[in-house]
Amino acid sequence: MTDLRTRYLGLDLRSPIVASASPLTRHRDAARRLEAAGAAAIVLPSLFEEEIVHEELELAGALEAGADSFPEATGYFPRLARVDSVLDRYLAAIGDLKVAVEIPVVASLNATAPGSWTRFARALADAGADALELNVYRLATDPDHAAADVEASDLDLVADVVAAVDVPVAVKLGPYYTAMANFACRVAGAGAAGLVLFNRFYQPDLDLETRDVAPRIDLSQPWELRLPLRWIAILRPLLGPDVSLAATTGIHEGGDVAKALLVGADVAMTTSALLRHGPEHVAAVEAELRSWMASHDYRSVTELRGSVTRATSADPGAFERANYLDTLHSWSTTGD
C-alpha cells in the first residue's frame, strides 16, 4: 500500500493534499465532506483587517447617526449585551471546525498595521487554530518605499507574529520579490515554519460601458503550477528539510500533486478544482496520485519528495535561465 503520509508545519498529515482557502473550508458541512474525501488539512479563508475596520466604522456611524441634532435620540436604542463582529464570527468558525473535523485547521490572516498582525494572530491561535498562514497580500505602489524597505517590513511582521503565538506560522508569499531566493531564506530565518508558494494576485478589469474598475475572479488553470514548481525546486535545497514548502495554484489532478512533491513540496494545496468539482474531488486526486506513484515504483511520499529539485535534477539549468532558451526552441520545433 502506498504511504501518503507527510509532515507540514510540524503537523503529521495523512496525505499531502490540503484544501486551501475557499468558501468550502469556512463551513462545517463542507469541511466534513472534504475530510471524508481525504483532505489532510483545511485552510480557512483569510481574515482581512479592512473588513473588521469597515464593520466597526459602519456600526459606529449607525449608532451615532442623529446624535448631534437630537441628543435624546441616543436613549431610544436598546442596550445590546453583545454585537458579533467579523472577528467574533471568524473565531467562532475556528471553534466550530475544530469540533466538526479531526484534521488540522489552519487559520489565515491578512492585516495592515504591525500591531494588528500580532493582535489578530494571538486571537486566532487562542481560538484553537492548529497553525497560522500569514497571507502577505499587498502591492508596493508607494514610490518612496524601496524594495529593501518592503522586505524589511515583511520580515518584521513575520518575526513579530512568530514571537507572539505558540503555533507554527507559514507565510504565503507573492512571486514579485526582487530576489526571491534571498528573501525566502530570510523569511525562514525570521522564524517561519513554512512557505506557501504562491499568492495569486487577482487582477482588476475595466467595464467598458461604465468605465468602472471591476473585480474579476478566474479560477486557476493547471499551467499556473509551473511558477511554484520552479521556485520550490530552487528553494528546497536552500531551505533544507526543516522548513515546510506548500505548492498552491494550479493543483487540479493527482499528477499535479506528484509534480509538486517531486520538486520538494511537502503538501499541495487545491482550491479551484474543488470549487469546480466539489469536495469529493479530493478522493479522485488522491486515487490518481496513488496510481501514478505505484506505476513509477514510489512506495511513499518520503521517497518521492525532492527527487527533481535543482540540486538533484540531471539538468539543474532547466529551472533557471537555460529553460528560457529551451522553451523558445521547443516552440520553433513544434511550429515547423
Secondary structure, 3 states (H helix, E strand, C coil): CCECCEEECCEEECCCEEECCCHHHCCHHHHHHHHHHCCCCEEEEEEEHHHHHHHHHHHHHHHHCCCCCCHHHHHHCCCCCCCCCHHHHHHHHHHHHHHHCCCCEEEEEECCCHHHHHHHHHHHHHCCCCEEEEECCCCCCCCCCCHHHHHHHHHHHHHHHHHHCCCCEEEEECCCCCCHHHHHHHHHHCCCCEEEECCCCCCCEECCCCCCEECCCCCCCHHHHHHHHHHHHHHHHHHCCCCEEEEECCCCCHHHHHHHHHCCCCEEEECHHHHHHCCCHHHHHHHHHHHHHHHCCCCEHHHHCCCCCCCCCCCHHHHCCHHHHHHHHHHHHHHC
